Amino acid sequence: MSHPKMKELRAAILTALLLFSLLLVLLVRFSWKNEIPDYPPLPYSVDVVVVGSGLAGELTAIAAAQQDTDVLYLNLQQTEQQIVPPYVPTFWFAARSPGLTAEAEPAYLPETMALEIYTRGKEAGNYAQILNFCLQSAASLQWLESLTGLDLVNEAKTNQVFHKLTARQLSELCQETAARLPKLVRAEKDWLPLRLKQQGNRVKGLVVRTAEGQELDISARAVVLADGGFASNQELLLDYAGLKGTRPRLEGGHQGVGLQLAQALGGITQNMSQVWLQPVIVQDGARIEQLIWQEALLFNAAGQVLTGDNLTKILLRANGTVFVVAGAGNAVAQQIKTQTIDDVNLLAAVLNSEPAAVAEQVKQLKAPYQVAVLGLVALTPGGLTVSEDYAVMGQQGALEGLYAAGELTTGLHGRQAIPELFLTEAVVSAKIAGEQAAQWAKR
């Protein structure tokens, strides 16, 4: 072989070796490149999710967390202000022993309490649920005392089974409960529940929309609905009870969120038309048990004078809003909070009427005028049908892993709301439902 051909062969071999080396370097380089695969996000996972609002929601989350479970609380309450509830804040409890009653008095048996509640509800309630509720009423009240550090029982007259809380006691109770909540559970305030997740007849969590607008999949072994009934949802009140003109509850919740979540999975309801209407002061939501308005005038929103002796019926005729106008020194200002208006022109502006017409209407009243705005709010004794352990019921039995508490449920009140039972219901049902959900989650 000639010398030039040898040079060409060596050049070809060298070129091939260089190309092979370059290819090898590229292969090694790309094989070591750190690429992150695009996997779908992992689901958020907890033991128990509580969809709640107010005292019932907070207590349900606490009760579940005290059973050594991981709890996520979705808080649907819209306000941090302590609101006076539109019902009589009363504890109604029973005890088999004299531990919670005066030694000189016989024990108030749970069976006696259950019969009284069942009778007052026109014998239309769930007696098994009522009896279990009464059996756990005293223990629930003691649990609430240990939780908040408040001495509620001993401040009552111990020979009375009805213990009406003062405004101070109720405020302290709500404050202590709210303070305890974040120490035990994770709470999210701006997450909107969209739908429950279900596998067969078993609830497996829910899907929410976060504050950023993203859908988040939450896996859970149990879900508790405790956000109130549908008393602030004008559309549902019209559909179920034919009511309009009521005002939303100032404490928040009660929009029917939990109700509709359960219904979408087959949860059944009862007594949805049995709505209790309560007159309140619009400014702070305080209930009006009885208003004496002699020598005072009632106006509707169009400035027309109203007459009648039933305040609820008057409010319904006025589409839910009534202005009470009293003169200086009238007893109305001693019963309810009023605002002082010095002259007729300003009063006419408030009443959306002509000054001359208002001057003629109030000529017998002495200035300055005392004015309050009244409205109607709803209490809903009907709602989701539950077992005595507050499991939500479907057509084929309990929906496994789904519980409810508070005003969202039915079964206690029957066909007639029992106002002094609402606070007791919030506490007792929250303890039962929270503990039962936690026990289910730990199975």
GUNU-790115 format. One line per field, with one value per residue (C-alpha): residue number from 0; z, x, y; residue in three letters. Coordinates in steps of 0.1 Angstrom, whole numbers, plus 5000, padded with zeros to 4 digits. Example, Ala and Ser with C-alpha at 12.3 -4.5 7.8 and 13.67 -1.06 7.14 Angstrom:
<nodes>
n 0|1
z 5078|5071
x 5123|5137
y 4955|4989
res ALA|SER
</nodes>
This chain:
<nodes>
n 0|1|2|3|4|5|6|7|8|9|10|11|12|13|14|15|16|17|18|19|20|21|22|23|24|25|26|27|28|29|30|31|32|33|34|35|36|37|38|39|40|41|42|43|44|45|46|47|48|49|50|51|52|53|54|55|56|57|58|59|60|61|62|63|64|65|66|67|68|69|70|71|72|73|74|75|76|77|78|79|80|81|82|83|84|85|86|87|88|89|90|91|92|93|94|95|96|97|98|99|100|101|102|103|104|105|106|107|108|109|110|111|112|113|114|115|116|117|118|119|120|121|122|123|124|125|126|127|128|129|130|131|132|133|134|135|136|137|138|139|140|141|142|143|144|145|146|147|148|149|150|151|152|153|154|155|156|157|158|159|160|161|162|163|164|165|166|167|168|169|170|171|172|173|174|175|176|177|178|179|180|181|182|183|184|185|186|187|188|189|190|191|192|193|194|195|196|197|198|199|200|201|202|203|204|205|206|207|208|209|210|211|212|213|214|215|216|217|218|219|220|221|222|223|224|225|226|227|228|229|230|231|232|233|234|235|236|237|238|239|240|241|242|243|244|245|246|247|248|249|250|251|252|253|254|255|256|257|258|259|260|261|262|263|264|265|266|267|268|269|270|271|272|273|274|275|276|277|278|279|280|281|282|283|284|285|286|287|288|289|290|291|292|293|294|295|296|297|298|299|300|301|302|303|304|305|306|307|308|309|310|311|312|313|314|315|316|317|318|319|320|321|322|323|324|325|326|327|328|329|330|331|332|333|334|335|336|337|338|339|340|341|342|343|344|345|346|347|348|349|350|351|352|353|354|355|356|357|358|359|360|361|362|363|364|365|366|367|368|369|370|371|372|373|374|375|376|377|378|379|380|381|382|383|384|385|386|387|388|389|390|391|392|393|394|395|396|397|398|399|400|401|402|403|404|405|406|407|408|409|410|411|412|413|414|415|416|417|418|419|420|421|422|423|424|425|426|427|428|429|430|431|432|433|434|435|436|437|438|439|440|441|442
z 5000|4990|5016|5006|5010|5045|5054|5041|5061|5093|5087|5082|5113|5134|5121|5130|5165|5170|5159|5181|5211|5205|5203|5235|5253|5241|5252|5286|5290|5281|5302|5333|5326|5357|5343|5366|5354|5352|5377|5389|5424|5453|5471|5504|5531|5566|5589|5593|5575|5593|5571|5598|5610|5644|5677|5663|5637|5661|5687|5662|5650|5686|5696|5666|5673|5709|5697|5684|5648|5622|5615|5589|5596|5567|5584|5565|5590|5575|5606|5636|5656|5685|5675|5698|5685|5674|5699|5736|5747|5770|5782|5787|5803|5823|5848|5864|5896|5918|5906|5884|5904|5940|5965|5978|5944|5925|5895|5861|5841|5804|5797|5812|5791|5760|5765|5770|5738|5718|5730|5722|5687|5681|5684|5650|5660|5660|5695|5694|5684|5711|5738|5729|5728|5764|5777|5766|5775|5810|5799|5770|5793|5816|5785|5775|5810|5809|5774|5782|5819|5825|5855|5837|5858|5893|5882|5874|5900|5903|5907|5872|5841|5820|5824|5804|5797|5802|5774|5793|5796|5760|5749|5771|5758|5721|5728|5747|5721|5692|5711|5717|5680|5663|5690|5680|5643|5610|5599|5564|5561|5524|5510|5494|5494|5459|5462|5483|5471|5473|5467|5467|5497|5515|5516|5509|5512|5492|5466|5474|5457|5474|5480|5448|5427|5424|5429|5456|5461|5498|5509|5543|5561|5575|5568|5592|5580|5607|5589|5600|5580|5551|5571|5552|5517|5503|5473|5495|5520|5491|5476|5508|5529|5505|5526|5514|5531|5558|5565|5565|5600|5611|5626|5591|5577|5572|5534|5528|5517|5538|5530|5493|5495|5513|5490|5460|5475|5483|5519|5527|5545|5566|5579|5555|5555|5593|5596|5628|5622|5648|5649|5655|5656|5623|5637|5659|5652|5688|5691|5702|5725|5730|5719|5736|5712|5727|5717|5691|5654|5629|5593|5563|5539|5519|5549|5554|5590|5599|5625|5642|5674|5660|5652|5630|5609|5606|5594|5568|5554|5553|5533|5563|5573|5598|5613|5649|5658|5694|5710|5738|5770|5754|5769|5735|5740|5773|5757|5725|5712|5693|5675|5683|5654|5663|5637|5612|5581|5590|5601|5567|5550|5570|5562|5525|5527|5524|5554|5555|5555|5582|5603|5602|5611|5641|5654|5686|5693|5712|5696|5697|5681|5690|5659|5654|5623|5628|5605|5604|5605|5602|5624|5606|5627|5596|5576|5570|5585|5608|5631|5669|5663|5638|5607|5576|5563|5526|5511|5517|5552|5566|5541|5556|5568|5565|5597|5605|5636|5647|5630|5597|5611|5618|5643|5676|5670|5650|5635|5658|5666|5702|5705|5739|5724|5696|5718|5735|5701|5689|5718|5722|5685|5679|5706|5693|5656|5661|5682|5660|5629|5646|5657|5621|5607|5631|5621
x 5000|5014|5022|4994|4968|4980|4976|4940|4932|4946|4926|4894|4900|4908|4876|4855|4871|4863|4827|4823|4838|4814|4784|4795|4798|4764|4748|4763|4754|4717|4714|4725|4702|4680|4645|4615|4585|4552|4532|4496|4496|4492|4458|4456|4450|4435|4415|4385|4372|4347|4327|4314|4304|4300|4299|4286|4313|4341|4330|4327|4362|4375|4356|4371|4406|4405|4401|4437|4428|4442|4414|4409|4383|4367|4353|4324|4317|4318|4324|4347|4323|4306|4269|4240|4221|4185|4174|4172|4208|4197|4213|4187|4203|4193|4212|4205|4224|4222|4256|4241|4210|4203|4205|4170|4155|4149|4171|4158|4160|4170|4138|4118|4136|4133|4095|4091|4111|4092|4059|4067|4077|4042|4055|4072|4108|4131|4127|4158|4179|4162|4168|4205|4207|4193|4215|4246|4234|4249|4282|4283|4278|4306|4328|4321|4330|4363|4371|4364|4372|4338|4317|4283|4264|4272|4262|4227|4201|4209|4173|4164|4171|4168|4199|4196|4230|4237|4252|4285|4285|4276|4303|4329|4319|4323|4356|4371|4360|4374|4407|4410|4403|4436|4456|4440|4431|4442|4416|4410|4386|4384|4381|4347|4335|4324|4315|4319|4340|4324|4334|4304|4284|4314|4325|4362|4367|4357|4368|4372|4381|4409|4412|4434|4407|4423|4404|4420|4413|4411|4411|4395|4382|4352|4335|4312|4288|4282|4277|4241|4209|4196|4182|4203|4197|4168|4164|4161|4138|4115|4117|4111|4089|4076|4092|4107|4117|4139|4175|4207|4219|4246|4267|4274|4270|4234|4238|4228|4263|4265|4228|4234|4267|4248|4218|4240|4251|4216|4212|4176|4158|4127|4105|4121|4090|4089|4108|4107|4107|4123|4121|4155|4172|4189|4219|4232|4209|4196|4162|4131|4110|4082|4080|4057|4052|4023|4027|4053|4048|4057|4067|4075|4103|4080|4072|4037|4023|4016|3991|3986|3995|4017|4052|4061|4030|4036|4072|4059|4035|4063|4085|4108|4117|4100|4111|4101|4097|4091|4092|4115|4109|4091|4095|4107|4141|4144|4136|4158|4187|4176|4193|4184|4172|4167|4144|4116|4137|4163|4136|4119|4152|4155|4119|4123|4093|4083|4090|4055|4039|4062|4056|4019|4024|4046|4030|4020|4055|4080|4114|4142|4129|4141|4144|4152|4151|4136|4138|4131|4156|4148|4156|4154|4145|4143|4173|4193|4180|4205|4208|4211|4249|4245|4254|4237|4210|4203|4176|4196|4208|4237|4261|4293|4318|4294|4281|4262|4257|4238|4209|4217|4201|4165|4150|4150|4124|4098|4072|4076|4109|4119|4140|4156|4169|4191|4222|4220|4217|4248|4269|4256|4254|4288|4303|4285|4292|4328|4336|4318|4335|4369|4361|4351|4383|4404|4388
y 5000|5034|5060|5085|5058|5050|5087|5087|5055|5069|5102|5082|5061|5093|5110|5079|5078|5115|5111|5081|5100|5129|5106|5089|5122|5134|5101|5103|5140|5135|5103|5123|5153|5158|5161|5164|5143|5160|5139|5150|5165|5142|5144|5162|5136|5138|5116|5138|5169|5191|5216|5239|5273|5289|5270|5237|5235|5245|5220|5192|5197|5198|5167|5148|5161|5150|5114|5115|5121|5145|5170|5197|5223|5242|5273|5288|5315|5350|5371|5371|5393|5377|5377|5372|5341|5345|5318|5315|5304|5276|5243|5216|5185|5154|5133|5099|5108|5140|5150|5178|5185|5196|5168|5177|5173|5140|5134|5146|5114|5113|5093|5122|5148|5127|5124|5161|5169|5143|5156|5192|5182|5169|5133|5136|5135|5105|5091|5069|5100|5121|5095|5091|5129|5132|5103|5123|5158|5160|5145|5169|5199|5187|5182|5218|5230|5211|5224|5261|5263|5279|5269|5268|5243|5257|5292|5279|5271|5234|5223|5236|5216|5247|5269|5302|5316|5353|5374|5373|5335|5330|5355|5338|5304|5314|5331|5301|5276|5297|5301|5263|5254|5263|5245|5212|5214|5230|5255|5270|5299|5306|5271|5264|5228|5217|5181|5150|5120|5086|5050|5028|5038|5052|5088|5092|5130|5160|5185|5222|5254|5272|5310|5310|5295|5261|5228|5207|5170|5161|5125|5117|5087|5107|5140|5159|5186|5212|5245|5252|5247|5267|5297|5323|5309|5329|5305|5274|5291|5300|5265|5245|5268|5294|5322|5355|5387|5371|5382|5362|5352|5375|5347|5334|5299|5286|5288|5252|5242|5210|5202|5203|5183|5155|5156|5151|5118|5107|5121|5123|5152|5157|5186|5211|5234|5237|5270|5291|5329|5351|5389|5405|5439|5443|5461|5432|5403|5402|5385|5403|5381|5405|5442|5466|5495|5514|5550|5540|5537|5509|5519|5497|5505|5527|5550|5536|5531|5495|5481|5448|5429|5401|5413|5383|5388|5425|5418|5393|5418|5444|5420|5415|5451|5473|5507|5513|5550|5561|5595|5606|5587|5558|5524|5509|5524|5505|5472|5473|5492|5524|5553|5589|5611|5647|5661|5652|5659|5633|5609|5613|5605|5573|5563|5572|5595|5631|5653|5668|5634|5621|5652|5645|5608|5615|5647|5629|5618|5640|5646|5634|5602|5567|5545|5508|5486|5452|5421|5384|5356|5319|5289|5255|5225|5204|5191|5160|5128|5112|5082|5084|5086|5115|5094|5109|5086|5077|5056|5024|5032|5053|5069|5054|5080|5109|5126|5159|5180|5211|5229|5211|5180|5170|5146|5165|5191|5172|5195|5224|5242|5243|5275|5267|5234|5249|5257|5223|5207|5225|5212|5176|5168|5183|5160|5129|5135|5145|5115|5091|5104|5100|5065|5056|5071|5050|5017
res MET|SER|HIS|PRO|LYS|MET|LYS|GLU|LEU|ARG|ALA|ALA|ILE|LEU|THR|ALA|LEU|LEU|LEU|PHE|SER|LEU|LEU|LEU|VAL|LEU|LEU|VAL|ARG|PHE|SER|TRP|LYS|ASN|GLU|ILE|PRO|ASP|TYR|PRO|PRO|LEU|PRO|TYR|SER|VAL|ASP|VAL|VAL|VAL|VAL|GLY|SER|GLY|LEU|ALA|GLY|GLU|LEU|THR|ALA|ILE|ALA|ALA|ALA|GLN|GLN|ASP|THR|ASP|VAL|LEU|TYR|LEU|ASN|LEU|GLN|GLN|THR|GLU|GLN|GLN|ILE|VAL|PRO|PRO|TYR|VAL|PRO|THR|PHE|TRP|PHE|ALA|ALA|ARG|SER|PRO|GLY|LEU|THR|ALA|GLU|ALA|GLU|PRO|ALA|TYR|LEU|PRO|GLU|THR|MET|ALA|LEU|GLU|ILE|TYR|THR|ARG|GLY|LYS|GLU|ALA|GLY|ASN|TYR|ALA|GLN|ILE|LEU|ASN|PHE|CYS|LEU|GLN|SER|ALA|ALA|SER|LEU|GLN|TRP|LEU|GLU|SER|LEU|THR|GLY|LEU|ASP|LEU|VAL|ASN|GLU|ALA|LYS|THR|ASN|GLN|VAL|PHE|HIS|LYS|LEU|THR|ALA|ARG|GLN|LEU|SER|GLU|LEU|CYS|GLN|GLU|THR|ALA|ALA|ARG|LEU|PRO|LYS|LEU|VAL|ARG|ALA|GLU|LYS|ASP|TRP|LEU|PRO|LEU|ARG|LEU|LYS|GLN|GLN|GLY|ASN|ARG|VAL|LYS|GLY|LEU|VAL|VAL|ARG|THR|ALA|GLU|GLY|GLN|GLU|LEU|ASP|ILE|SER|ALA|ARG|ALA|VAL|VAL|LEU|ALA|ASP|GLY|GLY|PHE|ALA|SER|ASN|GLN|GLU|LEU|LEU|LEU|ASP|TYR|ALA|GLY|LEU|LYS|GLY|THR|ARG|PRO|ARG|LEU|GLU|GLY|GLY|HIS|GLN|GLY|VAL|GLY|LEU|GLN|LEU|ALA|GLN|ALA|LEU|GLY|GLY|ILE|THR|GLN|ASN|MET|SER|GLN|VAL|TRP|LEU|GLN|PRO|VAL|ILE|VAL|GLN|ASP|GLY|ALA|ARG|ILE|GLU|GLN|LEU|ILE|TRP|GLN|GLU|ALA|LEU|LEU|PHE|ASN|ALA|ALA|GLY|GLN|VAL|LEU|THR|GLY|ASP|ASN|LEU|THR|LYS|ILE|LEU|LEU|ARG|ALA|ASN|GLY|THR|VAL|PHE|VAL|VAL|ALA|GLY|ALA|GLY|ASN|ALA|VAL|ALA|GLN|GLN|ILE|LYS|THR|GLN|THR|ILE|ASP|ASP|VAL|ASN|LEU|LEU|ALA|ALA|VAL|LEU|ASN|SER|GLU|PRO|ALA|ALA|VAL|ALA|GLU|GLN|VAL|LYS|GLN|LEU|LYS|ALA|PRO|TYR|GLN|VAL|ALA|VAL|LEU|GLY|LEU|VAL|ALA|LEU|THR|PRO|GLY|GLY|LEU|THR|VAL|SER|GLU|ASP|TYR|ALA|VAL|MET|GLY|GLN|GLN|GLY|ALA|LEU|GLU|GLY|LEU|TYR|ALA|ALA|GLY|GLU|LEU|THR|THR|GLY|LEU|HIS|GLY|ARG|GLN|ALA|ILE|PRO|GLU|LEU|PHE|LEU|THR|GLU|ALA|VAL|VAL|SER|ALA|LYS|ILE|ALA|GLY|GLU|GLN|ALA|ALA|GLN|TRP|ALA|LYS|ARG
</nodes>
